[in-house]
Amino acid sequence: MAEPQWDIVIVGGGPAGLTAGLYASRDAMRTLLLEKGISGGQVATTEWVENYPGFPEGISGFDLSQRMEEQARKFGLQITQAEVEEIKIMEGEPRWFQVRASGETYSCWALILAMGADWNKLGVPGEDEFRGRGVSYCATCDGPFFRDQEVVVVGGGDTAVEEGTYLTKMASKVTLVHRRDRLRASPIIQKRALSNPKMEFVWNSVVEAIEGGPKGVERVRIRELTSGKVWEKPCSGIFIFVGMVPNTGFLGDLVEKDSRGYILTDDEMRTSQPGIFACGDARKKFLRQVITACGDGATAGKAAAKYVEELMGKAYE
Ligand code: NAP
């Protein structure tokens, strides 16, 4: 067989994939990163990041991801926009991988999976119908459409509370609906939201339907879980932040996953399949943050480079 085109192919261009690309390229690996959308993944649409070390004033998620891409490219990382559809193990001496993405095929000695996770949906009537007409999963993208209007936010985690607080800069009022009687979000994020006069909290409640007309969302139906009472809340928009689902469905049983679909790895980011590594939010792990995605990416980039060097008999023992 002819030599694979690439030493390492990375799937996904968020902080994990870009950092893996930086490390693998600096280790002189011919490295290609395939990303279906824009570089940066979820952080690219995050308004403000204030817990990434080195930026005491904080930095916009978009700027941070642009800088990560620029740094990785500087060391030779190639980036192509393509959506990966299939990965095949090609038996040979040594084995290699074939990746099909947006109609092209790419071959490599090692793979790094860094597809991250996508937003969960609520799964209620009106959610699909009004998507883009009042239903949103991105405050940075859609917040400005709701200047001086009332919006509802669903969820009690870091994302819902942080993005809800951000929305108060534009909306006249933000009503956060959470299914419990307290927030899951970390204390500093909670404190800011709870003391924000433009935020209102509806506890022990769920949104059970999103309703509107030809112009978009007009109200949501809220059910109080304790009493069962249902009431209507007029609003122009609803932002849904109810957690994430890993983008690992297309892998089938190529690598071992947990019951929720997160990829299992060891501490060198090795999956159950030799030559395939995983990093970032798609991996089963304790903490999903930009900094931990970057940490995973560094390890995966380095470990994949070592794997390729060993295949080539060039590893420094
Ligand atoms: P998350 O922590 O999983 O929180 C999801 C929230 O949605 C929970 O409050 C959950 O309720 C609620 N929920 C889930 N399904 C629901 C449903 N069907 N109906 C109503 N509510 C539902 O997700 P996340 O907030 O997106 O955060 C994901 C990860 O990113 C976390 O590890 C988080 O720490 C991290 N993150 C960090 C920052 C930061 O540090 N600045 C910012 C954003 C995200 P329960 O509480 O009842 O489960």
py3Dmol code that shows the C-alpha trace and the ligand (Angstrom):
import py3Dmol

protein = """\
ATOM      1  CA  MET A   1       0.000   0.000   0.000  1.00  0.00           C
ATOM      2  CA  ALA A   2       1.079   3.568  -0.615  1.00  0.00           C
ATOM      3  CA  GLU A   3       1.889   5.493   2.541  1.00  0.00           C
ATOM      4  CA  PRO A   4      -1.186   7.234   4.128  1.00  0.00           C
ATOM      5  CA  GLN A   5      -1.509  10.904   3.184  1.00  0.00           C
ATOM      6  CA  TRP A   6      -1.431  11.974   6.815  1.00  0.00           C
ATOM      7  CA  ASP A   7       0.249  10.812  10.015  1.00  0.00           C
ATOM      8  CA  ILE A   8      -2.647  12.006  12.136  1.00  0.00           C
ATOM      9  CA  VAL A   9      -6.208  13.077  11.313  1.00  0.00           C
ATOM     10  CA  ILE A  10      -8.135  14.988  13.983  1.00  0.00           C
ATOM     11  CA  VAL A  11     -11.935  15.008  13.889  1.00  0.00           C
ATOM     12  CA  GLY A  12     -13.321  18.239  15.368  1.00  0.00           C
ATOM     13  CA  GLY A  13     -11.894  21.737  15.696  1.00  0.00           C
ATOM     14  CA  GLY A  14     -12.866  22.913  19.183  1.00  0.00           C
ATOM     15  CA  PRO A  15     -10.259  23.668  21.864  1.00  0.00           C
ATOM     16  CA  ALA A  16      -9.480  19.931  22.259  1.00  0.00           C
ATOM     17  CA  GLY A  17      -8.907  19.294  18.534  1.00  0.00           C
ATOM     18  CA  LEU A  18      -6.974  22.534  17.964  1.00  0.00           C
ATOM     19  CA  THR A  19      -4.671  21.829  20.909  1.00  0.00           C
ATOM     20  CA  ALA A  20      -4.145  18.236  19.744  1.00  0.00           C
ATOM     21  CA  GLY A  21      -3.277  19.729  16.324  1.00  0.00           C
ATOM     22  CA  LEU A  22      -0.824  22.181  17.865  1.00  0.00           C
ATOM     23  CA  TYR A  23       0.990  19.434  19.774  1.00  0.00           C
ATOM     24  CA  ALA A  24       1.015  16.883  16.928  1.00  0.00           C
ATOM     25  CA  SER A  25       2.220  19.474  14.386  1.00  0.00           C
ATOM     26  CA  ARG A  26       4.964  20.682  16.723  1.00  0.00           C
ATOM     27  CA  ASP A  27       6.057  17.039  16.925  1.00  0.00           C
ATOM     28  CA  ALA A  28       6.561  17.132  13.131  1.00  0.00           C
ATOM     29  CA  MET A  29       3.516  14.987  12.384  1.00  0.00           C
ATOM     30  CA  ARG A  30       1.713  15.587   9.077  1.00  0.00           C
ATOM     31  CA  THR A  31      -1.572  16.536  10.730  1.00  0.00           C
ATOM     32  CA  LEU A  32      -4.975  17.300   9.225  1.00  0.00           C
ATOM     33  CA  LEU A  33      -7.940  18.582  11.208  1.00  0.00           C
ATOM     34  CA  LEU A  34     -11.451  18.058   9.815  1.00  0.00           C
ATOM     35  CA  GLU A  35     -14.108  20.435  11.156  1.00  0.00           C
ATOM     36  CA  LYS A  36     -17.697  20.564   9.906  1.00  0.00           C
ATOM     37  CA  GLY A  37     -18.412  24.142  11.013  1.00  0.00           C
ATOM     38  CA  ILE A  38     -16.282  26.982  12.283  1.00  0.00           C
ATOM     39  CA  SER A  39     -13.143  26.485  14.386  1.00  0.00           C
ATOM     40  CA  GLY A  40     -13.659  26.738  18.113  1.00  0.00           C
ATOM     41  CA  GLY A  41     -16.727  24.555  18.513  1.00  0.00           C
ATOM     42  CA  GLN A  42     -18.986  25.602  21.374  1.00  0.00           C
ATOM     43  CA  VAL A  43     -16.579  28.141  22.824  1.00  0.00           C
ATOM     44  CA  ALA A  44     -16.647  30.131  19.563  1.00  0.00           C
ATOM     45  CA  THR A  45     -20.267  31.033  20.339  1.00  0.00           C
ATOM     46  CA  THR A  46     -19.673  31.717  24.030  1.00  0.00           C
ATOM     47  CA  GLU A  47     -19.894  35.417  24.799  1.00  0.00           C
ATOM     48  CA  TRP A  48     -17.201  35.669  27.437  1.00  0.00           C
ATOM     49  CA  VAL A  49     -14.702  33.226  28.969  1.00  0.00           C
ATOM     50  CA  GLU A  50     -13.310  34.267  32.322  1.00  0.00           C
ATOM     51  CA  ASN A  51     -11.871  31.039  33.693  1.00  0.00           C
ATOM     52  CA  TYR A  52      -9.209  30.328  31.078  1.00  0.00           C
ATOM     53  CA  PRO A  53      -5.842  31.040  32.735  1.00  0.00           C
ATOM     54  CA  GLY A  54      -3.750  33.882  31.369  1.00  0.00           C
ATOM     55  CA  PHE A  55      -6.631  36.258  30.628  1.00  0.00           C
ATOM     56  CA  PRO A  56      -7.382  38.045  33.925  1.00  0.00           C
ATOM     57  CA  GLU A  57      -9.912  40.353  32.251  1.00  0.00           C
ATOM     58  CA  GLY A  58     -11.517  37.451  30.384  1.00  0.00           C
ATOM     59  CA  ILE A  59     -11.655  36.991  26.620  1.00  0.00           C
ATOM     60  CA  SER A  60     -14.481  36.489  24.123  1.00  0.00           C
ATOM     61  CA  GLY A  61     -14.966  32.847  23.187  1.00  0.00           C
ATOM     62  CA  PHE A  62     -14.670  33.752  19.514  1.00  0.00           C
ATOM     63  CA  ASP A  63     -11.306  35.528  19.993  1.00  0.00           C
ATOM     64  CA  LEU A  64      -9.940  32.698  22.106  1.00  0.00           C
ATOM     65  CA  SER A  65     -10.772  30.100  19.465  1.00  0.00           C
ATOM     66  CA  GLN A  66      -9.364  32.276  16.656  1.00  0.00           C
ATOM     67  CA  ARG A  67      -6.078  32.549  18.570  1.00  0.00           C
ATOM     68  CA  MET A  68      -5.971  28.797  19.141  1.00  0.00           C
ATOM     69  CA  GLU A  69      -6.446  28.192  15.423  1.00  0.00           C
ATOM     70  CA  GLU A  70      -3.784  30.746  14.460  1.00  0.00           C
ATOM     71  CA  GLN A  71      -1.276  29.184  16.873  1.00  0.00           C
ATOM     72  CA  ALA A  72      -1.889  25.637  15.626  1.00  0.00           C
ATOM     73  CA  ARG A  73      -1.654  26.706  11.962  1.00  0.00           C
ATOM     74  CA  LYS A  74       1.645  28.461  12.712  1.00  0.00           C
ATOM     75  CA  PHE A  75       3.158  25.052  13.487  1.00  0.00           C
ATOM     76  CA  GLY A  76       1.800  23.470  10.311  1.00  0.00           C
ATOM     77  CA  LEU A  77      -1.665  22.144  11.193  1.00  0.00           C
ATOM     78  CA  GLN A  78      -3.828  21.844   8.064  1.00  0.00           C
ATOM     79  CA  ILE A  79      -7.554  22.482   8.523  1.00  0.00           C
ATOM     80  CA  THR A  80     -10.266  21.390   6.097  1.00  0.00           C
ATOM     81  CA  GLN A  81     -13.987  22.010   6.405  1.00  0.00           C
ATOM     82  CA  ALA A  82     -15.654  18.605   6.127  1.00  0.00           C
ATOM     83  CA  GLU A  83     -18.078  16.463   8.073  1.00  0.00           C
ATOM     84  CA  VAL A  84     -16.829  12.988   8.906  1.00  0.00           C
ATOM     85  CA  GLU A  85     -19.284  10.262   7.956  1.00  0.00           C
ATOM     86  CA  GLU A  86     -17.315   7.061   8.380  1.00  0.00           C
ATOM     87  CA  ILE A  87     -14.052   5.721   9.756  1.00  0.00           C
ATOM     88  CA  LYS A  88     -12.656   2.400   8.525  1.00  0.00           C
ATOM     89  CA  ILE A  89      -9.840   0.350   9.982  1.00  0.00           C
ATOM     90  CA  MET A  90      -7.604  -0.831   7.131  1.00  0.00           C
ATOM     91  CA  GLU A  91      -5.750  -3.985   8.079  1.00  0.00           C
ATOM     92  CA  GLY A  92      -2.153  -4.011   6.919  1.00  0.00           C
ATOM     93  CA  GLU A  93       1.353  -4.034   8.308  1.00  0.00           C
ATOM     94  CA  PRO A  94       0.994  -1.669  10.100  1.00  0.00           C
ATOM     95  CA  ARG A  95      -2.778  -1.027  10.141  1.00  0.00           C
ATOM     96  CA  TRP A  96      -4.028   2.400   9.098  1.00  0.00           C
ATOM     97  CA  PHE A  97      -7.333   4.299   8.929  1.00  0.00           C
ATOM     98  CA  GLN A  98      -9.506   5.632   6.156  1.00  0.00           C
ATOM     99  CA  VAL A  99     -11.805   8.570   6.919  1.00  0.00           C
ATOM    100  CA  ARG A 100     -14.711   9.523   4.660  1.00  0.00           C
ATOM    101  CA  ALA A 101     -15.748  13.155   5.047  1.00  0.00           C
ATOM    102  CA  SER A 102     -18.051  15.241   2.822  1.00  0.00           C
ATOM    103  CA  GLY A 103     -17.441  12.953  -0.152  1.00  0.00           C
ATOM    104  CA  GLU A 104     -13.616  12.830   0.144  1.00  0.00           C
ATOM    105  CA  THR A 105     -11.434  10.141   1.693  1.00  0.00           C
ATOM    106  CA  TYR A 106      -8.398  10.753   3.855  1.00  0.00           C
ATOM    107  CA  SER A 107      -5.915   8.156   5.098  1.00  0.00           C
ATOM    108  CA  CYS A 108      -3.794   8.259   8.230  1.00  0.00           C
ATOM    109  CA  TRP A 109      -1.795   6.188  10.706  1.00  0.00           C
ATOM    110  CA  ALA A 110      -3.586   7.559  13.785  1.00  0.00           C
ATOM    111  CA  LEU A 111      -6.836   9.336  14.588  1.00  0.00           C
ATOM    112  CA  ILE A 112      -7.832  11.791  17.286  1.00  0.00           C
ATOM    113  CA  LEU A 113     -11.564  12.090  18.000  1.00  0.00           C
ATOM    114  CA  ALA A 114     -12.498  15.552  19.296  1.00  0.00           C
ATOM    115  CA  MET A 115     -16.074  16.046  18.099  1.00  0.00           C
ATOM    116  CA  GLY A 116     -17.330  17.550  21.351  1.00  0.00           C
ATOM    117  CA  ALA A 117     -20.984  17.542  22.271  1.00  0.00           C
ATOM    118  CA  ASP A 118     -24.130  19.268  21.023  1.00  0.00           C
ATOM    119  CA  TRP A 119     -26.971  20.911  22.891  1.00  0.00           C
ATOM    120  CA  ASN A 120     -29.769  18.683  24.111  1.00  0.00           C
ATOM    121  CA  LYS A 121     -33.259  19.511  23.007  1.00  0.00           C
ATOM    122  CA  LEU A 122     -36.208  19.860  25.343  1.00  0.00           C
ATOM    123  CA  GLY A 123     -38.391  17.740  23.096  1.00  0.00           C
ATOM    124  CA  VAL A 124     -41.580  19.761  23.603  1.00  0.00           C
ATOM    125  CA  PRO A 125     -44.220  20.886  21.064  1.00  0.00           C
ATOM    126  CA  GLY A 126     -43.189  24.068  19.241  1.00  0.00           C
ATOM    127  CA  GLU A 127     -39.425  23.588  19.758  1.00  0.00           C
ATOM    128  CA  ASP A 128     -38.712  22.544  16.177  1.00  0.00           C
ATOM    129  CA  GLU A 129     -41.471  24.650  14.650  1.00  0.00           C
ATOM    130  CA  PHE A 130     -40.127  27.910  16.141  1.00  0.00           C
ATOM    131  CA  ARG A 131     -36.406  27.152  15.879  1.00  0.00           C
ATOM    132  CA  GLY A 132     -34.787  30.323  14.502  1.00  0.00           C
ATOM    133  CA  ARG A 133     -38.048  32.228  15.101  1.00  0.00           C
ATOM    134  CA  GLY A 134     -37.715  32.589  18.841  1.00  0.00           C
ATOM    135  CA  VAL A 135     -36.275  29.226  19.889  1.00  0.00           C
ATOM    136  CA  SER A 136     -32.501  29.422  20.291  1.00  0.00           C
ATOM    137  CA  TYR A 137     -29.565  27.453  21.704  1.00  0.00           C
ATOM    138  CA  CYS A 138     -27.050  30.324  21.456  1.00  0.00           C
ATOM    139  CA  ALA A 139     -27.351  33.589  23.391  1.00  0.00           C
ATOM    140  CA  THR A 140     -24.365  35.227  21.668  1.00  0.00           C
ATOM    141  CA  CYS A 141     -25.808  34.493  18.234  1.00  0.00           C
ATOM    142  CA  ASP A 142     -29.442  35.403  18.859  1.00  0.00           C
ATOM    143  CA  GLY A 143     -29.520  37.599  21.977  1.00  0.00           C
ATOM    144  CA  PRO A 144     -29.384  40.888  20.012  1.00  0.00           C
ATOM    145  CA  PHE A 145     -32.698  40.005  18.301  1.00  0.00           C
ATOM    146  CA  PHE A 146     -34.458  40.308  21.656  1.00  0.00           C
ATOM    147  CA  ARG A 147     -33.477  43.835  22.657  1.00  0.00           C
ATOM    148  CA  ASP A 148     -36.045  45.239  25.142  1.00  0.00           C
ATOM    149  CA  GLN A 149     -38.163  42.096  24.916  1.00  0.00           C
ATOM    150  CA  GLU A 150     -38.893  39.342  27.433  1.00  0.00           C
ATOM    151  CA  VAL A 151     -37.180  35.984  27.078  1.00  0.00           C
ATOM    152  CA  VAL A 152     -37.294  32.662  28.891  1.00  0.00           C
ATOM    153  CA  VAL A 153     -34.218  30.542  29.630  1.00  0.00           C
ATOM    154  CA  VAL A 154     -34.500  26.839  30.497  1.00  0.00           C
ATOM    155  CA  GLY A 155     -31.925  24.954  32.599  1.00  0.00           C
ATOM    156  CA  GLY A 156     -30.072  25.314  35.874  1.00  0.00           C
ATOM    157  CA  GLY A 157     -26.458  24.522  34.912  1.00  0.00           C
ATOM    158  CA  ASP A 158     -23.514  26.843  34.242  1.00  0.00           C
ATOM    159  CA  THR A 159     -24.569  27.450  30.649  1.00  0.00           C
ATOM    160  CA  ALA A 160     -28.195  28.426  31.375  1.00  0.00           C
ATOM    161  CA  VAL A 161     -27.301  30.714  34.248  1.00  0.00           C
ATOM    162  CA  GLU A 162     -24.295  32.332  32.558  1.00  0.00           C
ATOM    163  CA  GLU A 163     -26.044  32.828  29.207  1.00  0.00           C
ATOM    164  CA  GLY A 164     -29.203  34.032  30.999  1.00  0.00           C
ATOM    165  CA  THR A 165     -27.168  36.677  32.809  1.00  0.00           C
ATOM    166  CA  TYR A 166     -25.611  37.725  29.494  1.00  0.00           C
ATOM    167  CA  LEU A 167     -29.095  38.062  27.953  1.00  0.00           C
ATOM    168  CA  THR A 168     -30.088  40.649  30.608  1.00  0.00           C
ATOM    169  CA  LYS A 169     -27.785  43.081  28.759  1.00  0.00           C
ATOM    170  CA  MET A 170     -30.301  43.098  25.890  1.00  0.00           C
ATOM    171  CA  ALA A 171     -33.635  41.705  26.996  1.00  0.00           C
ATOM    172  CA  SER A 172     -35.989  43.692  29.215  1.00  0.00           C
ATOM    173  CA  LYS A 173     -36.439  40.646  31.453  1.00  0.00           C
ATOM    174  CA  VAL A 174     -35.043  37.114  31.593  1.00  0.00           C
ATOM    175  CA  THR A 175     -37.147  34.409  33.262  1.00  0.00           C
ATOM    176  CA  LEU A 176     -35.145  31.306  34.086  1.00  0.00           C
ATOM    177  CA  VAL A 177     -37.232  28.154  34.433  1.00  0.00           C
ATOM    178  CA  HIS A 178     -35.597  25.305  36.315  1.00  0.00           C
ATOM    179  CA  ARG A 179     -37.005  21.923  37.249  1.00  0.00           C
ATOM    180  CA  ARG A 180     -35.520  21.978  40.746  1.00  0.00           C
ATOM    181  CA  ASP A 181     -35.660  24.399  43.702  1.00  0.00           C
ATOM    182  CA  ARG A 182     -32.024  25.462  43.342  1.00  0.00           C
ATOM    183  CA  LEU A 183     -29.444  25.875  40.624  1.00  0.00           C
ATOM    184  CA  ARG A 184     -26.820  23.352  39.559  1.00  0.00           C
ATOM    185  CA  ALA A 185     -24.476  26.139  38.347  1.00  0.00           C
ATOM    186  CA  SER A 186     -21.261  26.908  40.244  1.00  0.00           C
ATOM    187  CA  PRO A 187     -21.563  29.410  43.154  1.00  0.00           C
ATOM    188  CA  ILE A 188     -19.918  32.434  41.486  1.00  0.00           C
ATOM    189  CA  ILE A 189     -22.146  32.136  38.407  1.00  0.00           C
ATOM    190  CA  GLN A 190     -25.261  31.682  40.596  1.00  0.00           C
ATOM    191  CA  LYS A 191     -24.483  34.649  42.825  1.00  0.00           C
ATOM    192  CA  ARG A 192     -24.260  37.033  39.888  1.00  0.00           C
ATOM    193  CA  ALA A 193     -27.569  35.824  38.420  1.00  0.00           C
ATOM    194  CA  LEU A 194     -29.500  35.734  41.683  1.00  0.00           C
ATOM    195  CA  SER A 195     -28.598  39.366  42.424  1.00  0.00           C
ATOM    196  CA  ASN A 196     -29.406  40.578  38.889  1.00  0.00           C
ATOM    197  CA  PRO A 197     -32.576  42.716  39.020  1.00  0.00           C
ATOM    198  CA  LYS A 198     -33.504  41.803  35.435  1.00  0.00           C
ATOM    199  CA  MET A 199     -33.566  38.074  36.208  1.00  0.00           C
ATOM    200  CA  GLU A 200     -36.524  36.198  37.580  1.00  0.00           C
ATOM    201  CA  PHE A 201     -36.533  32.551  38.635  1.00  0.00           C
ATOM    202  CA  VAL A 202     -39.341  30.039  38.301  1.00  0.00           C
ATOM    203  CA  TRP A 203     -38.489  26.988  40.408  1.00  0.00           C
ATOM    204  CA  ASN A 204     -39.705  23.375  40.290  1.00  0.00           C
ATOM    205  CA  SER A 205     -41.147  23.965  36.850  1.00  0.00           C
ATOM    206  CA  VAL A 206     -40.754  22.828  33.257  1.00  0.00           C
ATOM    207  CA  VAL A 207     -41.649  24.338  29.908  1.00  0.00           C
ATOM    208  CA  GLU A 208     -44.113  21.923  28.352  1.00  0.00           C
ATOM    209  CA  ALA A 209     -44.952  23.789  25.132  1.00  0.00           C
ATOM    210  CA  ILE A 210     -43.768  26.722  23.035  1.00  0.00           C
ATOM    211  CA  GLU A 211     -46.517  28.628  21.241  1.00  0.00           C
ATOM    212  CA  GLY A 212     -46.733  31.551  18.847  1.00  0.00           C
ATOM    213  CA  GLY A 213     -47.882  32.805  15.495  1.00  0.00           C
ATOM    214  CA  PRO A 214     -46.543  33.641  12.044  1.00  0.00           C
ATOM    215  CA  LYS A 215     -43.970  36.100  13.474  1.00  0.00           C
ATOM    216  CA  GLY A 216     -42.565  33.621  15.961  1.00  0.00           C
ATOM    217  CA  VAL A 217     -42.748  32.723  19.641  1.00  0.00           C
ATOM    218  CA  GLU A 218     -45.385  34.556  21.707  1.00  0.00           C
ATOM    219  CA  ARG A 219     -45.544  32.520  24.921  1.00  0.00           C
ATOM    220  CA  VAL A 220     -44.502  29.320  26.660  1.00  0.00           C
ATOM    221  CA  ARG A 221     -46.628  26.992  28.758  1.00  0.00           C
ATOM    222  CA  ILE A 222     -45.038  26.281  32.122  1.00  0.00           C
ATOM    223  CA  ARG A 223     -45.994  23.376  34.396  1.00  0.00           C
ATOM    224  CA  GLU A 224     -45.286  23.594  38.098  1.00  0.00           C
ATOM    225  CA  LEU A 225     -44.063  20.133  39.106  1.00  0.00           C
ATOM    226  CA  THR A 226     -45.248  20.216  42.725  1.00  0.00           C
ATOM    227  CA  SER A 227     -48.834  21.388  42.154  1.00  0.00           C
ATOM    228  CA  GLY A 228     -49.267  20.322  38.519  1.00  0.00           C
ATOM    229  CA  LYS A 229     -50.571  23.820  37.772  1.00  0.00           C
ATOM    230  CA  VAL A 230     -50.042  25.002  34.182  1.00  0.00           C
ATOM    231  CA  TRP A 231     -49.729  28.697  33.314  1.00  0.00           C
ATOM    232  CA  GLU A 232     -48.707  30.806  30.332  1.00  0.00           C
ATOM    233  CA  LYS A 233     -45.731  33.110  30.258  1.00  0.00           C
ATOM    234  CA  PRO A 234     -45.719  35.675  27.427  1.00  0.00           C
ATOM    235  CA  CYS A 235     -42.253  36.041  25.828  1.00  0.00           C
ATOM    236  CA  SER A 236     -40.653  36.653  22.425  1.00  0.00           C
ATOM    237  CA  GLY A 237     -37.880  34.114  22.760  1.00  0.00           C
ATOM    238  CA  ILE A 238     -36.827  30.986  24.584  1.00  0.00           C
ATOM    239  CA  PHE A 239     -33.207  29.930  25.073  1.00  0.00           C
ATOM    240  CA  ILE A 240     -32.718  26.247  25.864  1.00  0.00           C
ATOM    241  CA  PHE A 241     -29.618  25.112  27.789  1.00  0.00           C
ATOM    242  CA  VAL A 242     -30.399  21.677  29.178  1.00  0.00           C
ATOM    243  CA  GLY A 243     -27.059  19.947  28.845  1.00  0.00           C
ATOM    244  CA  MET A 244     -25.254  18.179  26.070  1.00  0.00           C
ATOM    245  CA  VAL A 245     -25.124  14.978  24.063  1.00  0.00           C
ATOM    246  CA  PRO A 246     -21.769  13.767  22.673  1.00  0.00           C
ATOM    247  CA  ASN A 247     -21.306  13.817  18.880  1.00  0.00           C
ATOM    248  CA  THR A 248     -20.272  10.187  18.784  1.00  0.00           C
ATOM    249  CA  GLY A 249     -23.254   8.501  17.102  1.00  0.00           C
ATOM    250  CA  PHE A 250     -21.526   8.080  13.721  1.00  0.00           C
ATOM    251  CA  LEU A 251     -18.771   5.979  15.349  1.00  0.00           C
ATOM    252  CA  GLY A 252     -21.043   2.959  15.879  1.00  0.00           C
ATOM    253  CA  ASP A 253     -19.066   0.464  17.933  1.00  0.00           C
ATOM    254  CA  LEU A 254     -15.646   1.496  16.581  1.00  0.00           C
ATOM    255  CA  VAL A 255     -14.544   2.517  20.100  1.00  0.00           C
ATOM    256  CA  GLU A 256     -15.972   1.745  23.545  1.00  0.00           C
ATOM    257  CA  LYS A 257     -18.417   4.301  24.969  1.00  0.00           C
ATOM    258  CA  ASP A 258     -20.414   4.644  28.177  1.00  0.00           C
ATOM    259  CA  SER A 259     -24.209   4.327  28.292  1.00  0.00           C
ATOM    260  CA  ARG A 260     -24.622   8.045  27.381  1.00  0.00           C
ATOM    261  CA  GLY A 261     -22.309   7.790  24.365  1.00  0.00           C
ATOM    262  CA  TYR A 262     -19.181   9.408  25.867  1.00  0.00           C
ATOM    263  CA  ILE A 263     -15.937   7.773  24.656  1.00  0.00           C
ATOM    264  CA  LEU A 264     -13.916   5.822  27.221  1.00  0.00           C
ATOM    265  CA  THR A 265     -10.169   6.515  27.301  1.00  0.00           C
ATOM    266  CA  ASP A 266      -7.203   5.905  29.561  1.00  0.00           C
ATOM    267  CA  ASP A 267      -5.076   8.754  30.901  1.00  0.00           C
ATOM    268  CA  GLU A 268      -3.084   8.926  27.646  1.00  0.00           C
ATOM    269  CA  MET A 269      -6.394   9.486  25.791  1.00  0.00           C
ATOM    270  CA  ARG A 270      -6.153   6.031  24.177  1.00  0.00           C
ATOM    271  CA  THR A 271      -9.514   4.532  23.258  1.00  0.00           C
ATOM    272  CA  SER A 272     -10.268   0.803  23.133  1.00  0.00           C
ATOM    273  CA  GLN A 273      -9.052   0.833  19.496  1.00  0.00           C
ATOM    274  CA  PRO A 274      -5.239   0.974  19.032  1.00  0.00           C
ATOM    275  CA  GLY A 275      -4.289   4.087  17.049  1.00  0.00           C
ATOM    276  CA  ILE A 276      -7.489   5.967  17.922  1.00  0.00           C
ATOM    277  CA  PHE A 277      -7.347   8.629  20.627  1.00  0.00           C
ATOM    278  CA  ALA A 278     -10.137  10.852  22.005  1.00  0.00           C
ATOM    279  CA  CYS A 279     -10.161  14.187  23.810  1.00  0.00           C
ATOM    280  CA  GLY A 280     -12.452  16.968  25.006  1.00  0.00           C
ATOM    281  CA  ASP A 281     -16.198  16.957  25.679  1.00  0.00           C
ATOM    282  CA  ALA A 282     -16.837  13.776  23.652  1.00  0.00           C
ATOM    283  CA  ARG A 283     -14.829  11.815  26.228  1.00  0.00           C
ATOM    284  CA  LYS A 284     -16.156  10.470  29.533  1.00  0.00           C
ATOM    285  CA  LYS A 285     -14.595  12.755  32.133  1.00  0.00           C
ATOM    286  CA  PHE A 286     -15.166  14.689  35.345  1.00  0.00           C
ATOM    287  CA  LEU A 287     -14.967  18.303  34.169  1.00  0.00           C
ATOM    288  CA  ARG A 288     -15.922  19.778  30.787  1.00  0.00           C
ATOM    289  CA  GLN A 289     -14.206  23.142  30.438  1.00  0.00           C
ATOM    290  CA  VAL A 290     -12.070  24.839  27.783  1.00  0.00           C
ATOM    291  CA  ILE A 291      -8.992  24.292  29.918  1.00  0.00           C
ATOM    292  CA  THR A 292      -9.658  20.561  30.404  1.00  0.00           C
ATOM    293  CA  ALA A 293     -10.396  20.172  26.677  1.00  0.00           C
ATOM    294  CA  CYS A 294      -7.006  21.767  25.947  1.00  0.00           C
ATOM    295  CA  GLY A 295      -5.311  19.525  28.518  1.00  0.00           C
ATOM    296  CA  ASP A 296      -6.864  16.440  26.905  1.00  0.00           C
ATOM    297  CA  GLY A 297      -5.875  17.734  23.463  1.00  0.00           C
ATOM    298  CA  ALA A 298      -2.230  18.184  24.480  1.00  0.00           C
ATOM    299  CA  THR A 299      -2.096  14.636  25.828  1.00  0.00           C
ATOM    300  CA  ALA A 300      -3.861  13.171  22.778  1.00  0.00           C
ATOM    301  CA  GLY A 301      -1.591  15.047  20.341  1.00  0.00           C
ATOM    302  CA  LYS A 302       1.523  13.885  22.126  1.00  0.00           C
ATOM    303  CA  ALA A 303       0.307  10.294  22.613  1.00  0.00           C
ATOM    304  CA  ALA A 304      -0.786   9.971  18.973  1.00  0.00           C
ATOM    305  CA  ALA A 305       2.593  11.309  17.795  1.00  0.00           C
ATOM    306  CA  LYS A 306       4.351   8.748  19.990  1.00  0.00           C
ATOM    307  CA  TYR A 307       2.132   5.991  18.563  1.00  0.00           C
ATOM    308  CA  VAL A 308       3.044   6.989  14.972  1.00  0.00           C
ATOM    309  CA  GLU A 309       6.751   7.238  15.821  1.00  0.00           C
ATOM    310  CA  GLU A 310       6.602   3.729  17.290  1.00  0.00           C
ATOM    311  CA  LEU A 311       4.920   2.419  14.133  1.00  0.00           C
ATOM    312  CA  MET A 312       7.713   3.958  12.069  1.00  0.00           C
ATOM    313  CA  GLY A 313      10.380   2.583  14.415  1.00  0.00           C
ATOM    314  CA  LYS A 314      11.451   6.150  15.172  1.00  0.00           C
ATOM    315  CA  ALA A 315      10.377   6.432  18.808  1.00  0.00           C
ATOM    316  CA  TYR A 316      12.964   7.734  21.249  1.00  0.00           C
ATOM    317  CA  GLU A 317      12.821   5.090  24.018  1.00  0.00           C
TER     318      GLU A 317
END
"""
ligand_1 = """\
48
NAP
P -25.389 20.663 32.641
O -24.397 21.046 33.683
O -25.585 19.231 32.307
O -26.796 21.280 33.098
C -27.966 21.047 32.380
C -29.142 21.663 33.131
O -30.333 21.425 32.382
C -29.353 21.040 34.513
O -29.702 22.055 35.431
C -30.500 20.063 34.269
O -31.321 19.894 35.384
C -31.285 20.764 33.194
N -32.029 19.833 32.351
C -31.561 18.738 31.699
N -32.533 18.158 30.964
C -33.640 18.911 31.169
C -34.975 18.830 30.687
N -35.357 17.863 29.834
N -35.859 19.763 31.108
C -35.484 20.738 31.947
N -34.237 20.886 32.436
C -33.324 19.971 32.052
O -25.096 21.378 31.232
P -24.434 22.810 30.912
O -24.923 23.863 31.836
O -24.598 23.004 29.458
O -22.913 22.576 31.188
C -22.190 21.540 30.509
C -20.751 21.498 31.012
O -20.044 22.685 30.621
C -20.692 21.454 32.531
O -19.626 20.618 32.895
C -20.414 22.893 32.918
O -19.733 23.024 34.152
C -19.554 23.372 31.746
N -19.673 24.840 31.582
C -18.861 25.635 32.328
C -18.954 27.020 32.220
C -18.038 27.882 33.053
O -17.289 27.355 33.852
N -18.039 29.182 32.925
C -19.884 27.590 31.361
C -20.715 26.756 30.624
C -20.615 25.372 30.752
P -30.791 19.134 36.703
O -29.929 20.131 37.415
O -32.055 18.800 37.407
O -30.065 17.924 36.229
"""
view = py3Dmol.view(width=600, height=400)
view.addModel(protein, "pdb")
view.setStyle({"model": 0}, {"cartoon": {"style": "trace"}})
view.addModel(ligand_1, "xyz")
view.setStyle({"model": 1}, {"stick": {}})
view.zoomTo()
view.show()
